[in-house]
Amino acid sequence: MQRTLRESKAKLSELVACASRGEDVFITVRGQVKARLTSAGVPQPGKLGEAWAEELRARHRKMKPPTPGGLTIEQILAEDRENRVF
């Protein structure tokens, strides 16, 4: 999309919305392109959260058990308590 500087000033919010959807907006002065308004490439908040959650799930699937035999923290603590000498 191409707009003059005057049009761009009057409709900046609209042009920013277009750019955020991925459309490049070229701003002209006296018929020559002087600037380009483009998307920052930042994911939408919902998409960012979902990508983060999926990354955590993938890492969790790859994790090895933290202890030999895959004991849980509760099992380790119970075993430790049994072995204490007072």
C-alpha positions in Angstrom: 0.0 0.0 0.0 1.3 3.5 -0.8 0.1 6.7 0.9 1.2 10.3 0.9 2.7 11.9 4.0 -0.5 14.0 4.4 -2.7 10.9 4.2 -0.4 9.0 6.6 -0.7 11.8 9.2 -4.5 11.7 9.0 -4.9 7.9 9.2 -1.8 6.8 11.1 -3.8 4.4 13.4 -5.4 2.7 10.3 -2.0 2.3 8.6 -0.4 0.9 11.8 -3.2 -1.7 11.9 -2.5 -2.6 8.3 1.2 -2.9 9.0 0.6 -5.1 12.1 -1.3 -7.5 9.9 1.8 -7.9 7.7 1.1 -5.4 4.9 3.9 -2.9 4.1 2.8 0.7 3.9 5.0 3.0 1.8 4.9 6.7 2.6 5.7 9.1 -0.2 6.7 12.8 -0.3 6.2 14.5 -3.6 5.9 11.2 -5.3 9.0 9.5 -3.9 9.0 6.8 -1.3 10.6 8.2 1.8 9.6 5.6 4.5 8.1 2.2 5.0 5.8 1.2 7.8 6.1 -2.6 8.4 5.2 -5.2 11.0 7.5 -5.5 14.0 7.3 -9.3 13.7 6.3 -9.7 17.3 3.8 -12.6 17.8 0.4 -11.8 19.3 0.2 -12.3 23.1 -2.0 -15.4 22.8 0.2 -17.0 20.2 3.3 -16.2 22.3 1.8 -17.8 25.3 0.9 -20.9 23.3 4.3 -21.2 21.8 5.9 -20.9 25.2 3.6 -23.6 26.6 4.4 -25.9 23.7 8.1 -25.4 24.3 7.7 -26.3 27.9 5.8 -29.4 27.0 8.5 -30.4 24.5 11.3 -29.9 27.1 9.3 -31.9 29.6 9.0 -34.8 27.2 12.8 -34.8 26.6 13.7 -34.7 30.3 15.4 -37.6 31.9 14.4 -38.6 35.4 16.4 -36.5 37.9 17.5 -39.5 39.9 18.5 -43.1 39.2 15.4 -45.1 39.0 13.2 -42.1 38.5 12.4 -41.5 42.2 10.1 -38.6 43.1 11.1 -36.0 45.6 8.6 -37.4 48.0 10.3 -40.9 47.8 13.7 -39.3 48.2 12.6 -37.4 51.3 10.9 -40.5 52.8 14.0 -42.6 52.3 16.2 -39.8 53.8 13.9 -39.7 56.9 14.2 -43.5 57.3 18.0 -43.4 57.2 18.4 -40.6 59.8 20.0 -41.6 63.1 19.1 -39.6 66.2 
